[in-house]
């Protein structure tokens, strides 16, 4: 349950609607680094079911469903948030990866009754960070206001809609920067993929199995055999961990990190802030509690907590 400012109360029908009091701990920002892709048509859901790691049968119950698109080797190419409007599925994805996603999905359409379109000229994306409290929201009421709401975490929402509708909905919330949203995602342990790192890691290395972004009971999808085999063998010797580092230092996606003289990790995403750098990195589990550096012998990155537990690898190390 999430407390929202009064403009959002109009959309969600929340318990505070009677007084229309703005919630003081709500912050929002427009997210120009994200695009909206629309997949429509009678076969849209079944088509995406064969392309993505998660089970789209749960889409109505979980607006904001997290999923990944993989290559045939089970390597993650994009990470997506999804919501549905009848035969239409809306996908929120990093702008830099929208065109490759559309091109690849279009190659798989064949005879399916599916249309795939970049809707970023008409639809914008905003992020809202809120404090947990009593209340509820209604996706149909949000849709009636022209805004699609995706639950991205216990204290984070993604909102998709025409720019004017978003501005109306968000006008009472305090504004923050896109960097604040990025830091909130990192603190929640939510990965992202950049063009530099597309195809580098399987879903489990990015903890997507721990974030309920992978279904191991649905039917086949691209890369499913590798992902399922890795899960059942328990041979996951690399996992995404969180680190804190010095402000101002560059940590581009894919940057190698070291423990002593050994290469130990690769940067997934990083964001600078007033209290230093927040960073996620795919790390070999044998280095999971050690300080890391950008050069051999460095120690500027300190392990930080994630909001979920990382399981210990089982059996013989594999991938």
C-alpha positions, 0 to 999 in steps of 0.5 A: 500500500502506497501513500500518494499526493492528492493529484494521484488520489484522483487517479487511485481513489485512495483513502486520502481522497476525502481531504485531498491532502498532498503526501509530504514524502512523495517525489516525482521526476520525468524519465527522458532516458526511457521509451514506451513501446506498444505491442498491440493486436489479438496475438500480442500477449501470446507473442510476448509470452514466447519472447520474455522471461516472465509469465504474462498471464499475471500481467493484469494482477501485476501492472509493472511486471518485470521481465527480460528479453534474452538471446538464444544463449540466455543472455539478457538483451533488455530489461522491461516493465510491462502493463496491459490495456486490453489487447495492448501491452505497454513496455517501458524500456531504456530509450537506447535499447528501444530500437533494437528491441523493436527490430528483433521482435519484428523479426519474430512476428511472422504470421502473428496478428501483432503490431509493434510501435515506438510510442515515445513521441506521444507517451512520456514516462515518469517515476514516483517515489513514495513512503509506504502507508495505508491506501490502495489504487485502481488501475482502471481509474488510472486508465480513465485519466489517461495514465498507466501505472506500473508498480516498480517497488514497495516505494516506487511507481512508473507512470506512462501517459501523454505529457499533459496528463502526467503533468496534471497528475504529478503537479502536487508532488515534489520534483526530484532529478532522474538521478534520484530515481536511478539511485532508488532503483540501485538501492532496491537492487533492480538491474538495468542493461545498457547497450555496452552490456547487452548480452553480457549476463544471464538473468540469474547473474542480474538477480532477476530470478530473485526479483520475480522477473523469471518464470520457471513454470511457463512454456518456452521463450527465447533463451529459456533452455539455458536459463532453466538449466542454470537454475536447476543445476544451481551453478550460479557463481556470479551474482549482482551485488551493491556497492558504495564508492567515492563521489565523482569517480567514473563507473561506466557500464561494463567496467571491470572491477578488481579484488586485489590483483584478481578481476572480480566484477563488472559494473551493471549501473552506477549513479553519483549522488550527494553521499557518494556513488551507488553502484550495482556490479555482477561479482564472482561470489568468492569475492562477495564480501571484499572491497573492490577497486577499478584497478588491481589493488584498489579498494574504493568500493565497499559492499552495501546491503540489498533488500533481498537475500543472495543464495549461496551457489550450490554444487560445482561452479559452472557458468 
